[in-house]
């Protein structure tokens, strides 16, 4: 690099975190801050949560339209048929430490599966859809199996008559969800299914842009999702609420966090910072969480009330600066109400978001271009090599 080039680079603007830059065009998810709405393929997310099944939403994201009755039945049949996993996978899960992070278990399982299948990216849309449906169907089964194994419980086999959310809950908890629990699981699955170009989705398409295989892109996305600033945030929300312990402690907790300029988990989101309406997913999850908390009572209602008090306290102090509750506040609470251990929260996110990851990867491949951004060099130029014997 010449000194002239170096000087030219000094004048280039750096968009830290790629904030405010458009790097792609999509037909999958639109976040409308003006109206306070999120749209999947043009459909209002709130309406999809209220009226659609998870299978309908998954089909919509993957294929670009809501299925008719025949298409839905065939898609649902494929998901049900692929729930059964090879005994060698169960043997693998039994070899893992009981306290292994569930999201690491999902990564390992996909790697093992793709290695055994010798899956590569042939460019075949049919092959990629086959793998996608396999992974969407099998990952919840793997997660439920690992949960049971890690707790010393017998694994629970899939039930063909249950849909995707009900079967996952049944396999994990060993019983069919009641209507309020089912609504909670379905809501989590649909709301987490996509959210535009989140970090894990961008990671997936970055890997996919090399024309690597779909499995590798999903593994990379899982790695991104593990971080506490993304998928791990819903785990930290629960730990934070349990640390607070009581509604009476909320005000002091928030005040001290603000004074120390520390992050309060479950609050703030770059996409919604300038929106007066905040994250549209929050009121949907909050209402479902309220119903489940009031039904279960006791410690569950206590956790919900702490979260609600947190929402009010943080919003009153920081709302004018764009810090409002995000999806993780009540998603974390809802998962706690479902008796999901906090370490499993990011993995629940993952078995839902895999639908969005696949949809974005397949869309990006239609006009693939290798993602290779620039970085501005700010170091020295023209240093002379000094022999080792002469260095201080």
N, C-alpha and C positions, 0 to 999 in steps of 0.2 A: 504493500500500500504506500502510495506517495504521500508527502506532507500535504500536498494540495487536496488529495482525496480525504485525508484525515480532517483537514479544516472544513471541508464541505460537510462531512458527517457531523461535525460539531453543531451545525446549524439545523439538523433534522430534529423534528419534534418526536419525542418518545411517548407512546400511549401505554402507560404502565397498566399491566393487566389487560391490555387491548381494550380498555374502557372507552366506550363511545364509538368504536369502529365496527362497521359491518363487513363481515368476511364471507358471507354466504347469502343465498336467497332460498326461502323455504315455503312450502305450502302446508306444513305440518302444524305449527303452533304459533299463535299470535297473541301477544300480551298488549292489551289496549288500556293504557293507564288513564286515558281520558274518561272512559266509561267504567273503569274498574272491572274489566272482564278479561278472561282468558278463553281463547278459542282453540279447540282441536279440529283442524281441517274445516274451520268455519263454524263449528258448533259450539255454543256456549258451554263451558265446562260445568257450570252450576246445573244446567239442564241435563247434561250427560250423567252427572252424579245422581240426580234425582230420578231419572227415568230409564237410563240404559244399564245393561249388564256390563260386567268387566269384559266379557268376550266381545260384545258389540264395540266397545271402545278400542280394544286391542285390534280388532279387524279394521276399524276406521283408520287408526294410525298407520297400520301396516299397508293397507290396500287403497286408502284414499277415499273411501266411501262407507256409509253405513251398510251392513249386509242385509240382503233380503232373507226371508225365513229359511230358504234352502241353503244359502251361503252360510248363515249363522249356524245351522245345524251341522253342516260339514266341518266348519272351523272348530266348533265346540267338540265334535267327535274326535277330530285329530288331536286336540289338546288332551282330552281324556285318555285317548289310546296311548299316548306317549308318556304317561305318568310313571309307568313301571321302569325302574332302573336296574341295571346289571348288578348282580350280587357282588361283583368285584368292587363296585363303588361303595357299597355298604361296608365291605371289608376295609377299604381305604379309610372310611370315616371312623371306624373302630380303632384304627392305628393312631389317630390324631389325639393330641392332648385335649382333655375335656374342657379346658379353659381357652382353647384356640379361638381367635376372633372369627365369628361366623362369616364375615366378608372375605377373610383369607381362605376359609373353607370353600366358598363359592368359586373363588379364583382357581384354586387347586383342582376342583372338580371339573371346571370347564377345560382347563389345561389337560387333565387326564383324559377326558372324553374326546377332545379334538386330537390328542396324540394317538389314542387307540384307533380313531376313525381315519387317521392320516389325512385330516381335512386341510385342503389348500383352497385358495380362491381361484376357481376355474373361470370366473366371470359369469357363471350360469346363475341367472336370477332364480331358477327353480331350485338349484342346490342350496342357494343362500336362504331362501324361504324355508326349505326343509330343515336346515340347521337352526334357523330362528325359532320355528315352532317347537322343535325339540328342546331348545334351551329355555324358552318361555314356560314350557310345560314341566320340565325336569328340575329347574332350579328351586322352586318352592318345595318339591319333594326332598331334594338333597338337604335343604335347610331344616325341614321338619325332622328328617331322619337324624341329622346331627344333633339337634336339640334333644331328641329322645335318648339317643346313645350317650350323650354327654351327661345326662341326668341319671343314667343307669336304668332307663325305662325300656320296655319292649317297643320296637318300631311299630307304627300303625300303618297298615297298607292303605293305598288310595281307595276311594269309593267312586265308582264310575257314575253314580247317579248325582253326585255333588258337582256344582260348578267350580270354577277356579278358586274364588275366595273361600267358599265353604269347605272345599277339600283341603286347602292349606291349613285352615284353622283346625279341622277335624284331625288331620295327621299330626299336627303339633301338640294339640291339647288332649287328644284322645276322646273327644266328644263333639257332637254337632253344635255349631253356634246357635244361640237363640236369635230371634229376629233383630234385636238391637245390636248384638255382637256381630251378626252378619252384615248389617248396614255399616258398622264401623270398619270392618275389614274391607268390604267392597269400596267404601269411600276412600280409604287409604290407598288401595290399589289403583283406583282411577285417577286420583289427584296426583299421585307420584308417577303416573305413567309417562308424563312428558312435561317439560317446562322450557321450551325453546332451546337456545344454545348455552345450557348450563355447562360448567367446567367439565363434568364427566362426559357430556355429549360431544363437546368440542374435542376432548381427548380421544374419544372413539373415532370421530371423523378424521382427526389428524393421523392416527394410525392407519385408518382405512385408506387415506389418500395415497399411501405408499403402495396400494393394491395388496396389502397383507390380507389375511383371511378374517372373516367376521368374528370368529372365536377370539382371535388376538385383539381385535378392536374392543370386544366386550371385556376381556381381561384388563385391558388398559383403563377402560372406564371404571371398572370396579376399584382399581388402584387409586384413581382420582377420588372416588366416592368415599373412600375410607377416611379422608382428612376431616378434621373437626370444623373446618370452614365450609364444608359441603355436606356430604351425607352423614358425617359423624356428628353434626350439630344436634340432631334429634336425640342422640344418646346423651350428649352433654346437658341438654335441657332437663331431662329426667334427673340426672345426677345433681344438677343445680337446685331443682325444686326439693329434692329429698334433703339436700344440705340446708336449705332454708328452714324446712321443718314445720313451719306454722305461718298462718296469715300475718300474725302480729310481728313477725320478723322481716316482712317484705320491705317495708319502708326503709329500715336501717340498712338492709342488704343493698338495695338500689342506691341509696345515698352514698354508701362507702364505695361501691363499684364506680360510680360517676366521679367521685373525688379522686380515686386512684387511676381514673381513665382506663378502666378495664372493660373488656367486652362482656355484655350480658347476653348469654346464649338465647336464641329464639327471637332476637330483635335485630332489625336492620336488614336491608337487602338492596344491593346496588341498583337493581332494576326498578324498585319501587320508591327509591329515595325522594324523587321529585313528585311523586303522586300523592295527592291529598287523601286518596281512598285507601292506600296501602295495598297489601298483598290480598288479592281476591280469594285466595284459598283459605285464609284465616277464619272468616265467619262460617264457612261451610264446615270445616273441621270442628270449630268451637261448638256449634249447635249439636253435632253428633256426639261430641265428647260430653256435653252437658247431659244429654239424655242417658248415656251409659253411666255417667258418674251418679246421677240421681237414682238410677235403678239399682246400682250396686251399693251406694252409700259408704259409710265408714271411711277407711283410709283413702279410698278412691275419690270420694267426694271432697275430701280434704285436699288432695293433690290438685283437683280441678280448681278449687277455690283459691289456692295459692297462685296458680297460673293466671287466673282471672284478676287477682289483686296485682300481680306483676304487670299484666297488660295495662291496667289503669295507672299504676304508679309510673312506669317507664314512659308511657304515652304522655302523661301530664307533664313530665319533666323534659322529655327529649323529642316529643312529637313534632314540635316546630322546626326541629333540625332534620326531620325525615326519618327518625328512628321509631319505627312502629313494629308490632309483632310480625314475624314471618311464619311461613308454613311449619317450621320446626317446633314452634311453641306448643301448638295444640296437637300436632302429629305425635310429638313425643308423649304428651299427656295421654292421648288416645291409645297409644301402644302400651303404656303403663296400665291403663284401665283394662286392656285385654290380657294382662298378665304376661306380656312379652318382656323378657329381661332386657335392660338397656343396651347391652352389647349386641343384641340382635337387631336393634333399630336400623342401623345403616344397611344391613342385609335385607330387611323388609323393603326399604327404599329401593334396593337393587333389583329384587325380584319383580318389582312394579315397573321401574324405569327401564328395564331391559327392552320393553316394547318400544319406548321412544328412541333408545339407542339404535336399535335395528332399523327403525323407520328412517332416522336421519342418515345413517350410513348408506342404506340402499338409495335414498334420494340423492346423496352427494355423489355416489358412483355414476349417476346418470350424466354428470358433467364433470367428472373427476379432474382435479388439478392438484398436484402435490403441494401440500401446505408447507411453506418454507419462508417464514417471515424474516425480517432483518433485525439486527441489533446494532445500536450505535456504540462504536468503540470510543472509550474515553481514557484509555491508558497511554503510556509513553510510546514514542516512536524513535527508532534509530539507535537503540541501546547497543553497545559493543560487547561481544562475548569476552569474558575474562576467564582465563584458565583457572581450574580448580585450585591449583597451588597458590594462586595470587589473591584469592578471595578472602576477605576477612571473616 
